[in-house]
Amino acid sequence: MTSKKRRQFWIDPPVQAHMLLTVLVLVTASVLLVSYSMARGLEAAFSQSGQLFHPMGWCAQKLRLPMALSMAVAILASGLVALVWSHRFAGPLRVLAAAIERLKDGDFSVGVRVRDNDTLKEIVDEFSQMQQALAAKIASARGKAAILGGRLAELAAELPEGHPARPQLETISREIKEIWTEYRL
């Protein structure tokens, strides 16, 4: 059973840092562009109308602190959202990577699960179904190999004791039974 919260927040630091940095750069650039555009628009309005009650320098000074605060809040909020998003993305990637390593070693005994609200849940579910299907096929092949190995052992036992094919058949029977032992189901 998977818990609702992960204990470790930085699951895959390089992936998460890249995602976080990308979002922060984009948000910072867009906030700076909005700020620049607003300042230029205010200057253009002041120069065209000439009817502002306060000088342009005073207006710009009064807007500087609220703009800086709103930019900082926007950047921090986007950083937090990006960090949470990267966490929900990197977690399933880490789970899939671990599952692939286990499958490479022939271990089908551990299921693959992630939280219901993780980003790549559908892909992880498909991978889990694939793993279960492969395990079922291996179990079926293991059963067939055991039956064939048993039949071969019976045939070898029916041959006379000194028959030249008997040791070969016994060896083949044993090897057939051992073929599937490297897989853990």
Secondary structure, DSSP 4 states (H G I P E B T S, - for coil): ---SS-S-S-SSHHHHHHHHHHHHHHHHHHHHHHHHHHHHHHHHHHHHH---SS-HHHHHHHHHHHHHHHHHHHHHHHHHHHHHHHHHHHHHHHHHHHHHHHHHTTB--S-----TT-TTHHHHHHHHHHHHHHHHHHHHHHHHHHHHHHHHHHHHHHS-TT-THHHHHHHHHHHHHHGGGG-B-
